[in-house]
């Protein structure tokens, strides 16, 4: 384990450069640049709030905040895993030239998405202040579900990056999967409107538990239950361990397939 830590520390400057490069490429030739990470969720919140708050008449206090919080969680997952999926393929030229720990490319994609997550979280805080929503000390606990979200996305991203090198069709299939997953995550709707059978299916989604924990500390001013925390930690650990295993078992063959 100490060898892996030393190796990571040795290449940490490269990781910083990769993250910086990913952020710059994303907003290259953009007038507003990183400011779009604030504007995008806010504009989508306005549009979706107008549509769904009037269409479904959900009994949710401050529906825009409920919607924005769901967008922040799901958009990060989507952005991080989708970008991580092409991390190895997208850096094929560098991998062929010099030795670099290949997991750094996946981590850099997830970390660059994390920067966007922080900006989106700032937008959420600004909306809460603007709407005079109550801010309690429980907001500080939001770091826990966000950390679990990053770890979960990293695990899935590692697995996707490794598998996509061999099976390029995954890049096309995953977009369909993410669309279905969005509807199985309570981003727009409250869990209370779901029938029993669908409620159980949605609860199997690890994003559901993380999102529920996040909303509890942000808006309900309550601390999430220990059972929810333990379940989220177990789910995250399983996905992270699986992702690391799949990536480790396949990384030596990357050079043959990229």
Secondary structure as GFF3:
##gff-version 3
##sequence-region A 1 258
A	DSSP	alpha_helix	2	10	.	.	.	ID=ss1
A	DSSP	alpha_helix	12	26	.	.	.	ID=ss2
A	DSSP	three_ten_helix	33	35	.	.	.	ID=ss3
A	DSSP	alpha_helix	36	55	.	.	.	ID=ss4
A	DSSP	alpha_helix	63	85	.	.	.	ID=ss5
A	DSSP	alpha_helix	87	90	.	.	.	ID=ss6
A	DSSP	alpha_helix	92	97	.	.	.	ID=ss7
A	DSSP	alpha_helix	103	130	.	.	.	ID=ss8
A	DSSP	three_ten_helix	137	141	.	.	.	ID=ss9
A	DSSP	alpha_helix	142	166	.	.	.	ID=ss10
A	DSSP	alpha_helix	170	183	.	.	.	ID=ss11
A	DSSP	three_ten_helix	191	193	.	.	.	ID=ss12
A	DSSP	alpha_helix	196	203	.	.	.	ID=ss13
A	DSSP	alpha_helix	206	218	.	.	.	ID=ss14
A	DSSP	alpha_helix	226	250	.	.	.	ID=ss15
A	DSSP	three_ten_helix	251	253	.	.	.	ID=ss16
A	DSSP	alpha_helix	254	257	.	.	.	ID=ss17
###
